[in-house]
Amino acid sequence: MLNGKIPFEPLFNTNGTIPYEPSLPKTGIEPALQELLRTAGALILPEAKSHLRNVAFILKGHRNQISLPCPLKETEAISALKATEASTVAAIADLRYGPEDRNITINVARATCSLLSCYLSTVDGLGKFDPGIKSKLKDTDLLQAQSILYRRLAANLYRCRNSDEYFFPHGSLEATTTLNMIGLEGHRPDMTEYQKIIDLIESHVMRFSAEEMEALNAKYRQAGVVCQRPEVFKETEYGRSTLGQPPWSVENLEDKTPPVPFSPTPQMDVGKPQPLAGIKVLELCRIIAGPMVGRTLAEYGADVIKVTAPYLSDVPYFQVDGNMGKHTLDLNLRDQRDRNRFESLLLSTDVVIGGYRPDSLTRLGYGPTQILKLIAPRNKGIVCISESCYGALPPSSKAGADSESSKWAHRPGWQPQSDCVTGVAWTQGRAFMEVDEPFVPAFPMADYGTGCAGTIAALTGLYKRAKEGGSWWGSASLVGYNVYLHSLGIYPPSVLEELKWRFREAGFYGHVHGKDGLRHNDSAEIVAKRAIAAMKQVSPTLFDEKHVHEAYCKGYGAPVKYVRSSVNIGGIRVGFKRGTRPNGFDEGGWENWEVEDSFVNA
């Protein structure tokens, strides 16, 4: 030890950039790329691989140290994924505008910021944890599953009757059924104190074993899941089926329609050309992962309409960051008039992103094969992307309804469930928090990683449609991202001990500086607040203003701050053409979209 501190081993080389070269030492981002090439190499376009070899990772301002309170290699994973995304965009730019040796860089600090970007966004200077933020947002918490603390804590990690078993119940933005399931009322106006609510709900979960909670969860069709250790997950039939699989997939839907080349004429209303200018995207998603696919496509120039049902809840604050660059439209797809409007939009659409359970859209008549029939008269292919928790079955799948893969594919789930089922929560608890209990990581990082993987699938589908023709289906799942993350392993002991020491001293965990230690059942909000406070001490440069941009957004009637893209590609523009808005803000279709100088000139 030096001066009472554990010597710190840098995560990255310290020369400012890391060119992607196989000869580099097996540390940092390079092995994350190698693992991605091992599992997804056949899915990465050859034209993208030629760019990927020359990607540079910019570390200036990142202080060459790990910034996240997590033992798993989140920064490395997202940096590798962003490099693959950027290289695929460069391949599209070459196809559209002609080949170039494009200088591609990934800003590692911003890639890290992207894993918690909703927490770094503000509206009129107010962030997620500011009491006044609610007045700035559209209230889409229709069932008060977020605004009432008692109901919000129904979705949380709790111990079961057996002391080594844990379960994460989740009501999918509707808390009453989950609370009733464990013997509690849906509303308790008398329960307003945080710790008393935690104790009450956990006392009811502790009446059941994990197996009994799983049975109740299935009976009431809830989104909860048993919190499994990683070694247990790997031995399950479902777990074995996910190991070694890529974080995204792409396959052909039909091969009859002709190629749809990109227009070679750049749209110069934003300065440099954008590779996806003119591409139209319909996004049927909520929360984070699915909307991140649409958000990223918008950064590359696509016009994205987020379609939401006016009767479905969504988290109000996530829309601030997730709806950047889009238009938003409320449509009730159970109403014939709104279905007609949707199908009219669909006839001009290039990409459809579905973020609900696969059977949900199929029941509405908008599954991938159903969409093909609806658009058949135009004789032009389409790209359909499925974002899910556990992994959608591809249209070509022969899996029976009773197969494990089919059961999990049709099961509801969210980011915390993916962290629990794959063992990420147990890894966080045992390897970082120094306790023998699981902890869901501080931020919804699987959401953002999955959004990036889904973007790569969409970009690949668009490229293939342009060159080969046909329609293409792609998918990305929260579990798929976490399996990839786990495959990278945890940091070496010397690195991990220093990282833990830094965050312990900064007050994130443990009984230090007069703060009580965090427990497995502390809420996502409590954990995230403490994590951000600690990160500002451990890695203050991560919060530099140069990583964000602020501009007025008419959808919120105020300035909105958001994280800039970590991607820079020579010869093209990466960035939004317009600001954000809440769900259901717009009325029109694909015509007469605004281009806002405050974003174009960012």
C-alpha positions as CSV (number, residue, x, y, z in Angstrom):
1,M,0.0,0.0,0.0
2,L,1.2,3.5,-0.8
3,N,0.3,6.4,1.6
4,G,-2.4,4.2,3.1
5,K,-4.0,3.6,-0.3
6,I,-4.2,0.5,-2.4
7,P,-2.1,0.9,-5.6
8,F,-4.5,1.6,-8.5
9,E,-4.2,-0.3,-11.7
10,P,-5.6,1.8,-14.6
11,L,-8.4,0.4,-16.6
12,F,-7.1,1.7,-19.9
13,N,-3.8,2.6,-21.6
14,T,-3.0,6.2,-20.7
15,N,-1.9,7.6,-24.0
16,G,-5.3,9.3,-24.7
17,T,-6.5,6.9,-27.3
18,I,-6.7,3.1,-27.9
19,P,-6.6,2.0,-31.5
20,Y,-8.4,-1.3,-32.0
21,E,-5.4,-3.7,-32.5
22,P,-5.4,-7.4,-31.6
23,S,-1.9,-7.1,-30.3
24,L,-3.0,-4.9,-27.4
25,P,-2.8,-6.4,-23.9
26,K,-5.9,-8.3,-22.8
27,T,-7.2,-5.5,-20.6
28,G,-9.9,-2.9,-20.9
29,I,-12.0,-2.4,-24.0
30,E,-10.1,-4.6,-26.5
31,P,-11.1,-7.9,-25.0
32,A,-14.7,-6.7,-24.8
33,L,-14.5,-6.2,-28.6
34,Q,-12.9,-9.6,-29.0
35,E,-15.7,-11.2,-27.1
36,L,-18.3,-9.4,-29.2
37,L,-16.6,-10.5,-32.4
38,R,-16.5,-14.1,-31.0
39,T,-20.2,-14.2,-30.3
40,A,-21.6,-11.8,-32.9
41,G,-18.9,-11.8,-35.5
42,A,-21.2,-13.5,-38.1
43,L,-23.8,-10.8,-37.5
44,I,-21.4,-7.8,-37.9
45,L,-21.3,-6.6,-41.5
46,P,-18.0,-7.3,-43.2
47,E,-18.0,-3.6,-44.3
48,A,-18.5,-2.6,-40.6
49,K,-15.6,-4.8,-39.5
50,S,-13.2,-2.9,-41.8
51,H,-14.1,0.3,-40.0
52,L,-14.1,-1.4,-36.5
53,R,-10.4,-2.2,-36.9
54,N,-9.7,1.6,-36.9
55,V,-11.9,2.8,-34.2
56,A,-10.1,4.9,-31.5
57,F,-11.4,5.2,-27.9
58,I,-10.8,8.7,-26.5
59,L,-10.0,8.7,-22.8
60,K,-9.1,12.3,-22.3
61,G,-11.2,13.6,-19.5
62,H,-12.0,10.1,-18.2
63,R,-9.0,10.1,-15.9
64,N,-8.2,6.5,-17.0
65,Q,-10.2,5.1,-14.1
66,I,-13.4,3.2,-13.6
67,S,-16.2,5.5,-12.8
68,L,-19.1,3.2,-12.0
69,P,-19.8,1.4,-8.6
70,C,-20.0,-2.0,-10.2
71,P,-17.6,-5.0,-10.4
72,L,-18.7,-5.9,-13.9
73,K,-17.1,-4.2,-16.9
74,E,-20.0,-1.9,-17.9
75,T,-17.8,0.8,-19.5
76,E,-15.9,-1.7,-21.6
77,A,-19.1,-3.4,-22.7
78,I,-20.9,-0.3,-23.8
79,S,-17.7,1.1,-25.5
80,A,-17.4,-2.1,-27.5
81,L,-21.1,-1.9,-28.5
82,K,-20.9,1.8,-29.4
83,A,-17.8,1.0,-31.6
84,T,-19.8,-1.7,-33.4
85,E,-22.8,0.7,-33.8
86,A,-20.6,3.5,-35.2
87,S,-18.8,1.1,-37.6
88,T,-22.2,-0.1,-38.9
89,V,-23.3,3.5,-39.4
90,A,-20.0,4.2,-41.3
91,A,-20.7,1.2,-43.6
92,I,-24.2,2.8,-44.3
93,A,-22.5,6.1,-45.0
94,D,-20.1,4.4,-47.4
95,L,-23.0,2.7,-49.2
96,R,-24.9,5.9,-49.4
97,Y,-22.3,8.5,-50.1
98,G,-19.3,6.5,-51.3
99,P,-16.5,4.8,-49.5
100,E,-14.1,6.8,-47.3
101,D,-11.5,6.1,-44.7
102,R,-13.6,7.5,-41.9
103,N,-12.1,8.6,-38.6
104,I,-14.3,7.0,-35.9
105,T,-13.8,7.8,-32.3
106,I,-15.7,6.7,-29.1
107,N,-15.6,9.1,-26.2
108,V,-15.3,6.7,-23.3
109,A,-16.6,9.2,-20.7
110,R,-19.7,9.9,-22.7
111,A,-20.2,6.2,-23.4
112,T,-20.2,5.7,-19.6
113,C,-22.6,8.6,-19.2
114,S,-24.9,7.0,-21.6
115,L,-25.4,4.2,-19.1
116,L,-27.1,6.6,-16.7
117,S,-28.3,9.3,-19.2
118,C,-31.8,9.7,-17.7
119,Y,-30.2,10.7,-14.4
120,L,-28.0,13.3,-16.1
121,S,-31.0,14.9,-17.9
122,T,-32.7,18.0,-16.6
123,V,-35.8,20.1,-17.4
124,D,-35.4,23.8,-16.6
125,G,-32.4,22.9,-14.4
126,L,-34.3,20.3,-12.4
127,G,-33.2,16.6,-12.3
128,K,-34.9,13.4,-11.5
129,F,-34.5,13.7,-7.8
130,D,-35.5,17.4,-7.5
131,P,-38.9,17.8,-5.8
132,G,-40.1,20.4,-8.3
133,I,-39.5,18.2,-11.4
134,K,-43.0,16.7,-11.3
135,S,-44.6,20.0,-12.2
136,K,-42.5,20.1,-15.4
137,L,-43.6,16.7,-16.7
138,K,-46.7,15.3,-18.3
139,D,-48.4,12.9,-15.8
140,T,-48.4,9.5,-17.6
141,D,-48.2,7.6,-14.3
142,L,-51.9,6.8,-14.7
143,L,-52.1,4.2,-12.0
144,Q,-49.8,6.0,-9.5
145,A,-47.3,3.2,-9.5
146,Q,-44.5,5.8,-9.4
147,S,-46.0,8.8,-7.6
148,I,-47.1,7.0,-4.4
149,L,-44.2,5.6,-2.5
150,Y,-46.0,2.6,-1.1
151,R,-47.0,1.5,-4.6
152,R,-43.6,2.3,-6.1
153,L,-41.9,0.0,-3.5
154,A,-44.1,-2.9,-4.6
155,A,-41.5,-3.3,-7.4
156,N,-38.3,-4.0,-5.4
157,L,-36.0,-6.7,-4.2
158,Y,-37.1,-8.6,-1.1
159,R,-36.0,-11.6,1.0
160,C,-38.2,-14.7,1.0
161,R,-39.0,-17.1,3.9
162,N,-35.7,-18.9,3.4
163,S,-32.9,-16.6,4.3
164,D,-30.8,-17.2,1.2
165,E,-33.7,-16.7,-1.3
166,Y,-34.8,-13.4,-2.8
167,F,-37.6,-12.3,-5.1
168,F,-38.1,-9.1,-7.1
169,P,-41.9,-8.6,-7.5
170,H,-43.0,-6.2,-10.3
171,G,-46.4,-5.1,-11.4
172,S,-45.4,-3.5,-14.7
173,L,-46.5,0.1,-13.7
174,E,-49.6,-1.3,-12.0
175,A,-48.9,-2.1,-8.3
176,T,-52.3,-3.3,-7.0
177,T,-52.2,-6.9,-8.4
178,T,-48.7,-7.5,-7.0
179,L,-49.6,-6.1,-3.6
180,N,-52.8,-8.1,-3.5
181,M,-50.8,-11.2,-4.5
182,I,-48.8,-11.1,-1.3
183,G,-51.8,-10.2,0.9
184,L,-51.6,-6.4,0.9
185,E,-54.0,-3.7,-0.1
186,G,-53.3,-1.8,-3.3
187,H,-53.5,1.5,-1.5
188,R,-52.4,2.4,2.0
189,P,-52.7,6.1,2.6
190,D,-51.4,5.6,6.1
191,M,-48.1,4.1,4.8
192,T,-45.9,7.1,3.9
193,E,-42.6,6.4,5.7
194,Y,-39.9,4.7,3.5
195,Q,-38.5,2.2,6.0
196,K,-41.9,1.2,7.4
197,I,-43.1,0.5,3.8
198,I,-40.0,-1.6,3.1
199,D,-40.5,-3.6,6.3
200,L,-44.2,-4.2,5.7
201,I,-43.8,-5.4,2.1
202,E,-40.8,-7.6,2.9
203,S,-42.6,-9.1,5.9
204,H,-45.3,-10.3,3.5
205,V,-42.9,-11.6,0.9
206,M,-41.1,-13.5,3.7
207,R,-44.3,-15.6,4.2
208,F,-43.4,-17.4,1.0
209,S,-40.5,-19.4,-0.4
210,A,-39.0,-18.3,-3.7
211,E,-40.7,-21.2,-5.4
212,E,-44.1,-20.1,-3.9
213,M,-43.5,-16.5,-5.0
214,E,-42.7,-17.8,-8.5
215,A,-46.0,-19.8,-8.6
216,L,-48.0,-16.7,-7.4
217,N,-46.2,-14.6,-10.0
218,A,-47.2,-17.0,-12.8
219,K,-50.8,-17.3,-11.5
220,Y,-51.3,-13.5,-11.4
221,R,-49.3,-12.9,-14.6
222,Q,-46.9,-10.5,-13.0
223,A,-43.4,-9.5,-14.0
224,G,-41.5,-10.6,-10.9
225,V,-38.6,-13.1,-10.8
226,V,-36.5,-15.1,-8.5
227,C,-33.1,-13.6,-7.9
228,Q,-30.7,-16.3,-9.0
229,R,-27.0,-16.7,-8.5
230,P,-25.0,-16.6,-11.7
231,E,-23.8,-20.2,-11.2
232,V,-27.4,-21.3,-10.8
233,F,-28.6,-19.4,-13.9
234,K,-25.9,-21.0,-16.0
235,E,-27.2,-24.5,-15.0
236,T,-30.9,-23.8,-15.9
237,E,-32.2,-24.9,-19.3
238,Y,-33.0,-21.3,-20.1
239,G,-29.6,-20.0,-18.9
240,R,-27.7,-22.6,-21.0
241,S,-29.6,-21.6,-24.1
242,T,-28.4,-18.0,-23.7
243,L,-24.7,-18.6,-23.0
244,G,-22.4,-17.7,-25.9
245,Q,-25.2,-16.0,-27.8
246,P,-24.7,-12.5,-29.3
247,P,-26.4,-9.5,-27.6
248,W,-28.5,-9.1,-30.8
249,S,-29.8,-11.2,-33.7
250,V,-30.8,-10.5,-37.3
251,E,-32.5,-12.8,-39.8
252,N,-34.4,-12.5,-43.1
253,L,-38.2,-12.2,-42.9
254,E,-38.8,-12.4,-46.7
255,D,-36.7,-12.3,-49.8
256,K,-39.2,-11.3,-52.5
257,T,-39.0,-7.5,-52.4
258,P,-36.3,-5.7,-54.3
259,P,-33.4,-3.8,-52.7
260,V,-34.2,-0.3,-51.3
261,P,-31.1,1.8,-51.9
262,F,-30.4,4.8,-49.7
263,S,-30.7,8.1,-51.6
264,P,-27.2,9.2,-52.7
265,T,-28.2,12.9,-52.3
266,P,-27.4,14.1,-48.8
267,Q,-30.0,16.2,-47.0
268,M,-27.9,19.2,-46.0
269,D,-30.4,20.9,-43.7
270,V,-28.2,20.0,-40.8
271,G,-24.8,20.8,-42.2
272,K,-22.9,17.5,-42.7
273,P,-25.0,14.6,-44.2
274,Q,-26.7,12.1,-41.8
275,P,-26.7,8.5,-43.0
276,L,-30.3,7.8,-41.9
277,A,-31.8,11.0,-43.3
278,G,-35.1,10.1,-44.9
279,I,-35.5,6.8,-42.9
280,K,-38.9,6.6,-41.1
281,V,-39.2,4.7,-37.8
282,L,-42.3,3.8,-35.8
283,E,-41.5,3.0,-32.2
284,L,-44.0,1.1,-30.1
285,C,-42.2,1.1,-26.8
286,R,-42.0,2.6,-23.3
287,I,-39.6,3.0,-20.4
288,I,-35.9,2.9,-21.5
289,A,-34.4,0.1,-23.7
290,G,-36.8,0.2,-26.7
291,P,-36.9,4.0,-26.8
292,M,-33.1,4.1,-26.7
293,V,-33.2,2.3,-30.1
294,G,-35.4,5.0,-31.6
295,R,-33.4,7.8,-29.9
296,T,-30.1,6.6,-31.3
297,L,-31.5,6.2,-34.9
298,A,-32.7,9.8,-34.5
299,E,-29.2,10.8,-33.7
300,Y,-28.1,9.5,-37.1
301,G,-30.9,11.4,-38.9
302,A,-33.9,9.1,-38.9
303,D,-37.4,10.5,-38.4
304,V,-38.9,8.6,-35.4
305,I,-42.5,8.6,-34.2
306,K,-43.0,7.1,-30.8
307,V,-46.5,5.6,-30.6
308,T,-48.1,5.1,-27.2
309,A,-51.5,4.1,-26.1
310,P,-53.2,6.8,-24.0
311,Y,-54.5,4.3,-21.6
312,L,-51.0,2.7,-20.8
313,S,-48.8,4.1,-18.0
314,D,-45.3,5.2,-18.7
315,V,-42.6,6.7,-16.4
316,P,-42.9,10.5,-16.9
317,Y,-39.2,11.3,-16.3
318,F,-37.8,8.7,-18.7
319,Q,-39.5,10.4,-21.6
320,V,-37.3,13.5,-21.1
321,D,-34.2,11.7,-22.3
322,G,-35.8,8.8,-24.2
323,N,-37.9,11.0,-26.6
324,M,-35.0,13.1,-27.8
325,G,-35.2,13.8,-31.5
326,K,-38.6,12.2,-32.0
327,H,-42.2,13.1,-32.6
328,T,-44.7,11.4,-30.2
329,L,-48.2,10.3,-31.0
330,D,-51.0,8.8,-28.9
331,L,-52.9,6.1,-30.7
332,N,-55.3,3.5,-29.3
333,L,-54.6,0.5,-31.5
334,R,-57.8,-1.1,-30.2
335,D,-59.8,1.6,-31.9
336,Q,-60.4,1.3,-35.6
337,R,-59.9,4.9,-36.4
338,D,-56.5,5.0,-34.7
339,R,-55.6,1.6,-36.4
340,N,-56.3,3.2,-39.7
341,R,-54.0,6.1,-38.9
342,F,-51.3,3.7,-37.7
343,E,-51.5,1.6,-40.8
344,S,-51.3,4.7,-43.0
345,L,-48.1,5.6,-41.2
346,L,-46.9,2.0,-41.6
347,L,-47.1,2.2,-45.4
348,S,-44.2,4.7,-45.5
349,T,-42.2,3.1,-42.6
350,D,-38.7,1.6,-42.9
351,V,-38.3,0.4,-39.3
352,V,-40.7,-0.8,-36.7
353,I,-39.5,-1.1,-33.1
354,G,-41.6,-3.2,-30.7
355,G,-40.8,-3.1,-27.0
356,Y,-43.8,-5.0,-25.6
357,R,-44.1,-8.7,-25.1
358,P,-44.0,-10.3,-28.6
359,D,-47.5,-11.7,-28.3
360,S,-48.9,-8.3,-27.3
361,L,-48.3,-6.8,-30.8
362,T,-49.4,-10.0,-32.5
363,R,-52.7,-9.9,-30.7
364,L,-53.2,-6.4,-32.0
365,G,-52.4,-7.6,-35.5
366,Y,-49.0,-6.0,-35.8
367,G,-46.5,-8.9,-35.4
368,P,-43.7,-9.1,-38.0
369,T,-45.4,-11.4,-40.4
370,Q,-48.7,-9.5,-40.0
371,I,-46.9,-6.3,-40.9
372,L,-45.5,-7.9,-44.0
373,K,-49.1,-8.6,-45.2
374,L,-50.2,-5.0,-44.4
375,I,-47.4,-3.4,-46.4
376,A,-47.3,-6.0,-49.2
377,P,-48.9,-3.7,-51.8
378,R,-45.9,-1.3,-51.7
379,N,-43.4,-4.0,-52.7
380,K,-40.8,-2.6,-50.4
381,G,-39.2,-4.4,-47.5
382,I,-39.2,-3.4,-43.9
383,V,-37.0,-3.9,-40.8
384,C,-38.8,-5.1,-37.6
385,I,-36.9,-4.9,-34.3
386,S,-38.1,-6.7,-31.1
387,E,-36.7,-5.4,-27.8
388,S,-37.6,-7.6,-24.7
389,C,-36.4,-8.7,-21.4
390,Y,-35.8,-12.4,-22.0
391,G,-35.4,-12.6,-25.8
392,A,-38.1,-12.9,-28.4
393,L,-38.3,-16.0,-30.5
394,P,-37.5,-15.3,-34.2
395,P,-40.2,-15.8,-36.7
396,S,-38.3,-18.8,-38.0
397,S,-38.3,-20.5,-34.6
398,K,-39.7,-24.0,-34.3
399,A,-39.8,-24.0,-30.5
400,G,-43.0,-25.4,-29.1
401,A,-45.2,-23.4,-26.7
402,D,-44.0,-25.6,-23.8
403,S,-40.3,-25.1,-24.5
404,E,-38.3,-23.1,-21.9
405,S,-37.3,-20.6,-24.6
406,S,-40.9,-20.0,-25.5
407,K,-42.1,-19.7,-21.9
408,W,-39.4,-17.1,-21.1
409,A,-40.0,-15.2,-24.4
410,H,-43.6,-14.6,-23.5
411,R,-42.9,-13.7,-19.9
412,P,-43.1,-10.0,-18.9
413,G,-39.9,-8.5,-17.5
414,W,-37.9,-5.3,-17.0
415,Q,-34.3,-4.3,-16.3
416,P,-34.3,-5.3,-12.6
417,Q,-35.6,-8.8,-13.6
418,S,-32.8,-9.3,-16.1
419,D,-30.3,-8.3,-13.4
420,C,-31.8,-10.8,-11.0
421,V,-32.4,-13.8,-13.3
422,T,-28.9,-13.7,-14.8
423,G,-27.1,-13.3,-11.5
424,V,-25.9,-9.7,-12.0
425,A,-27.5,-8.7,-8.8
426,W,-25.7,-11.4,-6.8
427,T,-22.4,-10.5,-8.5
428,Q,-23.0,-6.9,-7.4
429,G,-23.7,-7.9,-3.9
430,R,-21.0,-10.4,-3.3
431,A,-18.2,-8.9,-5.4
432,F,-18.8,-5.2,-4.7
433,M,-21.1,-4.5,-1.7
434,E,-19.2,-7.1,0.4
435,V,-22.4,-8.8,1.7
436,D,-23.9,-12.2,1.0
437,E,-27.0,-10.9,-0.5
438,P,-28.0,-9.6,-4.0
439,F,-28.1,-5.9,-5.0
440,V,-29.5,-4.6,-8.2
441,P,-26.9,-2.2,-9.7
442,A,-27.3,1.5,-9.2
443,F,-28.4,2.3,-12.7
444,P,-30.5,0.6,-15.4
445,M,-27.4,-0.1,-17.4
446,A,-28.8,-3.2,-19.1
447,D,-31.5,-1.0,-20.6
448,Y,-29.0,1.2,-22.3
449,G,-26.7,-1.6,-23.4
450,T,-29.8,-3.4,-24.9
451,G,-30.8,-0.2,-26.6
452,C,-27.4,-0.1,-28.3
453,A,-27.6,-3.7,-29.3
454,G,-31.1,-3.2,-30.8
455,T,-29.7,-0.2,-32.7
456,I,-27.0,-2.4,-34.3
457,A,-29.7,-4.9,-35.3
458,A,-31.8,-2.1,-36.9
459,L,-28.8,-0.6,-38.7
460,T,-27.8,-4.1,-40.0
461,G,-31.3,-4.7,-41.3
462,L,-31.4,-1.4,-43.1
463,Y,-28.0,-2.1,-44.8
464,K,-29.1,-5.6,-45.8
465,R,-32.4,-4.3,-47.2
466,A,-30.5,-1.7,-49.3
467,K,-28.0,-4.2,-50.7
468,E,-29.9,-7.5,-50.8
469,G,-33.5,-6.5,-50.7
470,G,-36.2,-8.3,-48.6
471,S,-37.4,-7.6,-45.1
472,W,-35.4,-8.2,-41.9
473,W,-36.1,-9.0,-38.3
474,G,-33.8,-8.2,-35.4
475,S,-33.9,-8.5,-31.7
476,A,-32.1,-7.5,-28.5
477,S,-32.8,-8.5,-25.0
478,L,-31.9,-7.3,-21.5
479,V,-30.8,-10.8,-20.6
480,G,-28.7,-11.0,-23.8
481,Y,-26.8,-7.9,-22.8
482,N,-26.3,-9.1,-19.2
483,V,-25.0,-12.5,-20.5
484,Y,-22.5,-10.6,-22.7
485,L,-21.6,-8.4,-19.7
486,H,-21.0,-11.4,-17.4
487,S,-18.9,-13.1,-20.1
488,L,-16.3,-10.3,-19.7
489,G,-15.9,-11.2,-16.0
490,I,-15.3,-8.9,-13.1
491,Y,-12.3,-6.7,-12.5
492,P,-9.0,-8.2,-11.2
493,P,-8.7,-8.1,-7.4
494,S,-6.2,-5.2,-7.4
495,V,-8.5,-3.0,-9.5
496,L,-11.6,-4.1,-7.7
497,E,-10.2,-3.4,-4.2
498,E,-9.2,0.1,-5.2
499,L,-12.5,0.7,-6.8
500,K,-14.4,-0.4,-3.7
501,W,-12.1,1.6,-1.5
502,R,-12.8,4.8,-3.5
503,F,-16.6,4.3,-3.4
504,R,-16.6,3.3,0.3
505,E,-14.7,6.4,1.2
506,A,-17.1,8.4,-0.9
507,G,-20.0,7.1,1.1
508,F,-21.7,4.8,-1.4
509,Y,-21.8,1.8,0.7
510,G,-20.7,0.5,4.1
511,H,-21.1,2.2,7.4
512,V,-18.9,5.2,6.7
513,H,-19.2,9.0,7.3
514,G,-22.2,8.4,9.6
515,K,-24.3,6.9,6.8
516,D,-26.1,3.6,7.2
517,G,-25.1,0.9,4.8
518,L,-27.2,0.0,1.8
519,R,-29.2,-3.2,1.9
520,H,-30.7,-5.4,-0.8
521,N,-34.2,-3.9,-0.3
522,D,-33.1,-0.3,-0.7
523,S,-35.0,1.3,-3.6
524,A,-33.5,2.1,-7.0
525,E,-34.0,5.8,-6.2
526,I,-32.0,5.6,-2.9
527,V,-29.2,3.6,-4.4
528,A,-28.9,5.8,-7.5
529,K,-28.9,9.0,-5.4
530,R,-26.1,7.7,-3.3
531,A,-24.2,6.4,-6.3
532,I,-24.3,9.7,-8.1
533,A,-23.1,11.6,-5.0
534,A,-20.2,9.2,-4.7
535,M,-19.4,9.3,-8.4
536,K,-19.0,13.1,-8.2
537,Q,-16.2,12.5,-5.8
538,V,-14.7,9.5,-7.4
539,S,-14.9,10.7,-11.1
540,P,-15.9,14.4,-11.1
541,T,-14.8,14.8,-14.7
542,L,-17.6,12.5,-15.7
543,F,-20.0,15.3,-14.8
544,D,-18.3,18.0,-16.9
545,E,-20.7,20.2,-18.9
546,K,-18.8,19.3,-22.1
547,H,-20.5,15.9,-22.0
548,V,-24.0,17.4,-22.1
549,H,-26.0,19.9,-24.2
550,E,-28.8,22.1,-23.1
551,A,-31.4,23.7,-25.4
552,Y,-35.0,24.9,-25.3
553,C,-37.6,22.2,-26.0
554,K,-41.1,23.3,-26.9
555,G,-42.5,20.0,-25.6
556,Y,-41.6,20.9,-22.1
557,G,-41.6,24.7,-22.5
558,A,-38.2,24.9,-20.9
559,P,-34.5,24.2,-21.6
560,V,-33.7,20.5,-21.5
561,K,-30.2,19.1,-20.8
562,Y,-29.1,15.7,-22.3
563,V,-26.0,13.6,-22.8
564,R,-24.2,14.1,-26.0
565,S,-23.4,11.1,-28.3
566,S,-20.2,9.3,-27.6
567,V,-19.8,8.6,-31.3
568,N,-17.9,10.8,-33.8
569,I,-17.6,9.6,-37.5
570,G,-15.6,11.5,-40.0
571,G,-17.6,13.2,-42.8
572,I,-21.1,12.8,-41.2
573,R,-23.1,14.5,-38.5
574,V,-24.1,12.7,-35.4
575,G,-26.7,14.6,-33.4
576,F,-30.4,15.4,-33.1
577,K,-32.4,17.7,-35.4
578,R,-35.0,18.5,-32.8
579,G,-35.6,18.4,-29.1
580,T,-37.6,16.1,-26.8
581,R,-41.3,16.1,-25.8
582,P,-43.6,14.0,-23.6
583,N,-45.6,11.1,-25.0
584,G,-48.6,12.1,-27.2
585,F,-47.4,15.6,-27.9
586,D,-47.7,15.6,-31.7
587,E,-50.7,15.2,-34.0
588,G,-49.4,14.8,-37.6
589,G,-47.6,12.2,-39.6
590,W,-44.4,12.2,-41.6
591,E,-44.7,15.7,-43.2
592,N,-43.3,19.1,-42.3
593,W,-41.0,18.1,-39.4
594,E,-39.2,21.0,-37.7
595,V,-35.4,21.3,-37.7
596,E,-34.2,23.3,-34.6
597,D,-31.0,25.3,-34.9
598,S,-30.3,25.0,-31.2
599,F,-29.8,21.3,-31.7
600,V,-28.3,21.3,-35.1
601,N,-25.6,23.7,-33.9
602,A,-24.9,21.8,-30.7
